[in-house]
Amino acid sequence: MRHLLRKLGFYAVALWAALTVNFAIPRMMPGDPVEIMLSKMGQKGPVTVETRRAIEALLGSDSSRPIWSQYADYLAGLAHGDLGVSLVFFPAPVSSIIGQTLPWTIGLIGLATIISFLTGVGLGTLAGWKRGSWTDNLIPVTTMFQSVPYFWLALILLFVFGSIWPVFPLNGGYDVYDVTPGWNGRFLGSVVYYGTLPALTIIISSIGGWMLGMRNMMVSTLSEDYMITAEAKGLRPGRIMRRYAARNAILPSISGFAISLGFVVAGSIVTEAVFSYPGIGSALLQAVGGNDYALMQGVFLIITLSVLGANLIVDLLYSVIDPRTRVTS
């Protein structure tokens, strides 16, 4: 129980610090969202002082108020689930924008991350267990794709499989002309079809890292004394690989997977921009370009909660997998 309370206390402090940084960073950026909104409204007619005050209150960017008062209102809004109003998608609330874009990102980036992790760890286990085999010789090829610039790989795949050989669509999240959104076979099939190429880009670019890391940990684990003891006891090779080698070698990969899974909600801005995918990464890119404080804070809040939550779950799971992490000096 002390171990659990200590972990929860640490993550509570980390959450407060992240929320404070989340509040401060957008206000340190150049530009004023109120002035941007007023300039747009000024094209249709004169803007009064009352209009300016109303916009400042709506966007939560009243520069005449002290910063601590804005900070208190920010925390109070979060406690009530109020993330503010988006400037770029005005007058839509931030929670509505996140609710519309987040499922697309989780579906695409989440599944691609899980597939690349499981495939890379599986191939890395075989490569470390049977050094010099075809799986071991596959590592230089996969790591080569990891070193390729991400946007370049996405553009190459888009050009080859979307233009030269039009196997997959060039952009979008589904067929907006012939498919009606909903929980039906045609819509889900269209979503999978449109998301295959972006997901393939993520898998190809990330599988090499998982594979190389797992392979190196397997080689290091196989040289441990308890592995030699397991072989001397006459245990079956398959049991030694699964129960002793892979179980201990996968621990660092689990930590890396937790971080990657936490950042799933951040989306892949490059992938979503190249393929015009309607995910949260595209919304974040538009928010940065339009100095949308509220939307940036909302997206960063979701990212913070997901990263801390994923790390907390894996941290507690880690203590179950490896009881040595619970030992204190």
KAGI-V468918 format. One record per backbone hydrogen bond with DSSP energy under -1.0 kcal/mol. NH is the residue of the N-H (numbers start at 1). CO is the residue of the C=O. If there is no record, write none. Layout:
((NH:CO) (NH:CO))
//
This chain:
((5:1) (6:2) (7:3) (8:4) (9:5) (10:6) (11:7) (12:8) (13:9) (14:10) (15:11) (16:12) (17:13) (18:14) (19:15) (20:16) (21:17) (22:18) (23:19) (24:20) (25:21) (28:25) (36:32) (37:33) (38:34) (39:35) (40:36) (41:37) (42:38) (44:41) (52:48) (53:49) (54:50) (55:51) (56:52) (57:53) (58:54) (59:55) (60:56) (61:56) (63:61) (65:62) (70:66) (71:67) (72:68) (73:69) (74:70) (75:71) (76:72) (77:73) (78:74) (79:75) (80:76) (81:78) (82:77) (86:92) (92:89) (94:84) (97:93) (98:94) (99:95) (100:96) (101:97) (102:98) (105:101) (106:102) (107:103) (108:104) (109:105) (112:108) (113:109) (114:110) (115:111) (116:112) (117:113) (118:114) (119:115) (120:116) (121:117) (122:118) (123:119) (124:120) (125:121) (126:122) (127:123) (128:124) (129:125) (130:126) (133:130) (137:133) (142:138) (143:139) (144:140) (145:141) (146:142) (147:143) (153:149) (154:150) (155:151) (156:152) (157:153) (158:154) (159:155) (160:156) (161:157) (162:158) (164:159) (165:160) (167:161) (167:165) (168:161) (172:275) (176:174) (179:175) (184:182) (188:184) (189:185) (190:186) (191:187) (192:188) (193:189) (194:190) (195:191) (199:195) (200:196) (201:197) (202:198) (203:199) (204:200) (205:201) (206:202) (207:203) (210:206) (211:207) (212:208) (213:209) (214:210) (215:211) (216:212) (217:213) (218:214) (219:215) (220:216) (221:217) (222:218) (224:221) (228:224) (229:225) (230:226) (231:227) (232:228) (233:229) (234:231) (235:230) (240:236) (241:237) (242:238) (243:239) (244:240) (245:240) (246:241) (249:245) (250:246) (254:250) (255:251) (256:252) (257:253) (258:254) (259:255) (260:256) (261:257) (262:258) (263:259) (264:261) (267:264) (272:268) (273:269) (274:270) (275:271) (277:272) (279:277) (283:279) (284:280) (285:281) (286:282) (287:283) (288:284) (289:285) (290:286) (292:287) (293:291) (296:292) (297:293) (298:294) (299:295) (300:296) (301:297) (302:298) (303:299) (304:300) (305:301) (306:302) (307:303) (308:304) (309:305) (310:306) (311:307) (312:308) (313:309) (314:310) (315:311) (316:312) (317:313) (318:314) (319:315) (321:317) (322:318) (325:322) (326:323) (327:324))
//
